[in-house]
Each structure stands twice: as C-alpha cells, then as structure tokens.
C-alpha cells in the first residue's frame, strides 16, 4: 500500500496545478471554484461531500447527508473497466453529428442527370449537391463499420475523473468535452485528475455547472472546433450524472445551423435581395433605434403561432385597438376568422416546395381586402409569389446579414417570432407584449403550435424523459426553464430561438424598454413573466387605426432606401471579385494530384481554410454559405478515411472529391452569375 502522506501530497499538487491551469485558460470555471471556496471558508456553503482515501488504495466520495459513497468500490478498477468498454464501433456509445438522408439509388441517379442545378427539393431535402456525397459515403462506410481512431470524445459526468484519465490514455482523442453539473464534485476531481496534463495532448472544453443556455454556447464551440470530425462523437456517461445533458447534446446536434438552414437556402437568401432592389422595393435602415417613433408612444402586442395565442383570442379581439398589433404571417388565418386586423405583418420564410410551402399562411381568405391597410416587414428570403399578392407601397424589407446597404444594420434570428421581438426592440417599442411566442409545447396537449399552423405537431409528454439518440429538430423533447411555471417541455427547433434571444435581447434592449412575456412557455431573457389577467389594460385607450397606419408608413418611409448608391455598388463589385478569387482557388485545387491521404487532407483543408477566411461586408455571405457546405460535406469525407473496412481509399477519395468540387462550383457559379446580372 502506498504511503498515505505521499498520496495526500500528490492530491494537493494535482489540485494546485489544476487551479493554475484553470486560472490561465478557463477563467470562468476558476471564478466559480473561487466563489465556492469562499463560501466554504465563510460557512455560507455547507459541503455535501467528503473525499476519502480508502485503505485498499483508491479515493471515494462520501455523501455527508446519506452516508453513502459515490463509487462504493475500487474507483481505479472502475476506471479501468470503463476504459475497456470503449470501442471504435460507430453504433456504440456514439452521437451522430450529421443528419443522414437515405435517398434511393434511382433518385440519386436522376439528380446527377438533371440539367438544372436549381430544381425543387428531393424528398424534402434541399441539399442537392450533398446528397450524392452522402449517398456514396453511407454505402461505402455504413454505421456497422469501425473507426480507425476517435478524434472527439465527450465525458458526461466526471465523478473523480479517474475514468477520464484511463479512457483518454486509450483513445488519445484530439478534443474532449468534459461535463459536470455538480460544481462541488468537480472541485473534488481536481485532487485526483490531472486536467492540466491532458491539455498537453488535446483541446479541452469544459461545461461545469452550466444552465441550458450556457451549455449550448459551450457545445457550439466544441462542435465548431475541427468540425470535419463531427460525423461520430464518442461519449461516456458516468452513471451518477443525470441524463439531462444528453438531451441537451442531442438538442445542439439537431440545431446546428447547417442542418436547420442549409447552404443553398442561405445562398438563395443572400441573392434574392438583388432582384428586389432592381424592382425598387424599400429596405429599412435598422442600424439604430427609432428614437421618437410611434412605437415608443403606443404599446405593441406581438402575436405568433404558439399555443398561448389561440387560448387568448377573445382578449386579443377585445383589446386590439389599444395596441400596435404586430403579427407573424402564420397567424393570419386565425386572425381573419376572429376579425382581428394586424397593423404590421412580419415574414421570413422563403420556401415554396409542395407540401412545405410558406404560402399556406395566405390561403383561405381574401388577402388584399383583409390586409389592405396593413404594412409588411419582410426578411430577404420572402418569395416573389407573396410580393405579387400585396401592395408594393406597403412592403418594407430589412437586411438579414446581407449588408448590401452600407451601415443599414441587420436583424437575424432563427424563427419569425424571435426575429419579430428583435425587430420590435430596434423599432423602439417601449412596452412590448408577447403572445404566442411560447417556444415550447402546450404543457397539456403537447401541441407545438396553433391547430392551423403548417408545422403543428403533437407530442406525447408521458415519454418526455426518454432519451432519443436520433437527430431530430421536431421530435426530441427537452425540459427547459419556464415562463409562468418552473419547467416546460420544448424541442431543439424552439430551443435554437430561446438561445438566440438569450444572446440578442440584452444587446438590443434599453432599460426603458419593458418586454412582457404573456406565454405559458419558455422563459425569455430579460422579459417579465406576466399572466394575461395581470396586464393593466385600463392604462391604455383605443386609438384610430387609420391615423396609426399613416404614422407607421411615414416612419418606415423616412428610414428606407430603394437603390444602391455608388459606394454600395462598388462594394458589390468587390464581392464579385472575392467570389472569382475563390473560383480560381478551387480551379487550382482541382488540378492537384494526390498520392496519399495526408497530402489530400492537407490540400483539402487548405482550400477550405482560405475560403472561410473571407470576412467583412464583401466576404461574409459567401464564407457563411461555404461554411455550411463544408460542415455537411467534410465529415463524410473524413469518415471514409477513418473507416477500417474501407480499402483503396484514394480511389474513393478521388470520386467523392470530384463531387465536392462540383458542389463548390454550383455555389460559386450561382453567386457570380446573379451579381453579374444585377450589375448589368
């Protein structure tokens, strides 16, 4: 048996070196540890655990309240057993970082033979250039094959961390995500686990005592680092740790931007405004608040299609003349049925695929008559078929990361509800009321939206605690902080918007602006949870909606522009030159000859890196489109290289690389041609 005093010295040395590492490299965690130690020393915190060294030669953690032990067995042997359980199979203890589509051979053949590169979707997927690559890789390296090496690994729960050391010694991954919800337990692991040593051979990401929003940010950074290795993410779940973070991991994987908003939809969004500017549509300058606008003089009621909106229709109908009524397009049919006329309608969706068209929101009623005196504030992806239905004078666009107009600002959020909140804040709404932006399921029925919404679905809440290991934006259920109750159940798709508002509301909202969240849904950052019967409606009086329409029109007109000036046109020409430079880089890459995998990866990542370095007003759009494309394609390419059962790797790489280059050319040709047409 080792000398106990020597063991104690070693443990203290571990602790001190770990603290030094965290103080220099992870200051947020170091600060948490400092505050915890201060609480212990001042007796503000009562410790739950005690670290004990057993005569058998291992450490265990005693729960001071229950007198039970965390391991209650040899923690060293447990760690060794845990490491032995880790294998290189793609279907064991693994998260799938990519959403696969099983497209039949015949459809892939038809896709390859198609002359037009701008056809409608196949089986609901828009990723036309990626489908052949995905199809090839999935056949060549299916999920019942084996990885050569594990590049990324996730530890869900640290315990004392002994299993982390053993598993890391076995897999030798290049990146680890280490998760522990219990700060006190993590602190004890600093005595037994040399995190400071692990970082010498790998990048470490830590999530310690984080809530849903903070964890999502950490997980995003982990996925962004070496994104090309995200095909399969191996993990180990420490049994004593809750499974909640597993749901959050699945949530983050399902909500990755390149999956929720694929590259070709992004490309279309960035290019559509060119035609609108040719036609003289107005674009609002949202770079600054509207300081003395009518929005700061009248209360604003923002309506979206969450369950809470339809439950309160009588209240909305009764009080509609006391608010500036802003409605997302998805609620128009419901409002029409109840004779509620919005003053402003917002819309961002541009998809018109059969069975998945945003135009369903404008069917079943006379749009022209119902919305004759309504103004429309649209995102750049709004389809032409919608514009054709409306009075052009009532339509206003805003920039959504397009930056065609110099210093016009940008409003960006994942859904129309969250976008409309940010827009209302930027328009300077002083009293903003939210209804129907639940961003959570109906906590009784399990519905996602109002009955007539195109995406409405119903979930069985009795299965809400089950873990689903398949990526799904709409089917996975996750508990999050509630607005009018402690906890509500949500989905990855909704959580993306909750996270976006968590980051964006504080940057836009001024202290004088009050946002009242009337929904029985998710808690939203810096909003005031308010039951609808608690709204002091008596403080507001009805006002003339005709005069309101005139005032709103004048305001938006004065903040709008319909054409590109000389500086903006020169900027657009620089975008064209940037794209032509990227085309030149890909032409040079296409001519390279590869004799081995290492050389191929070096040159592949070289052209990827140079493309993603585009930045600023003239480079962001193209870089973001390619970032989405690369994040989808590269994990499949790396997976082929990293699969033991694949032989003649270079032969397959040459085939898939040809598809990769063709996809890049499709993006570039579309981008270059549309800008050239505009400049002519």
Protein Blocks (a to p, Z undefined) as FASTA:
>chain_A
ZZfklmmmmmmmmmmmmmmmmmmmmmmlmmmmmmmmmmmmnopaccfbdcdddfkopacd
ddfklopafklpafklmmmmmmmmpccbfkgoiacfbdcddddfklmmmmmmpmblcbcc
eehiablmlmmmmmmmmmmmcckbccfbdfbdcdehjkjolmmmmmmmmnopabdcdddf
blmlmmmmmmmmcfklmmmmoccdddehiafklmmmmmmmmmmnokllmmbccddddfkl
cfklmmmmmmmmmmpmklmmgfklmmmmmmmmmmmmmnopacddfkbccfkbmklmpccd
dddfbfklmmmmmmmmmmmmmpccdddfklmmmmmmnopacfbdcdfbfcfbehiafklm
mgoiafklmmmmaccdddfklcfklmmmpcfklpccddehkomaghkbpaddfbfklmmm
mmmmmnopabdcdehilopacfklopabdfklmkbccddfklmmpccfbdcfklpccddd
dfkbmbdcddfklmmmmmmmmmmmmmmmcfklccddfbdcdddehiacddfklpcfklpc
cddfklmmmmmmmmmmmmgcfbdcfklmmmmmmmmmmmmmmmmmmmmmmmpccfbfklmm
mmmmmmmmmmmmpgcjklmmmmmmmmmmmmmmmmmmmmmmmpmklghkllmmmmmmmmmm
mmmmmmmmmmmmmmmmmmZZ
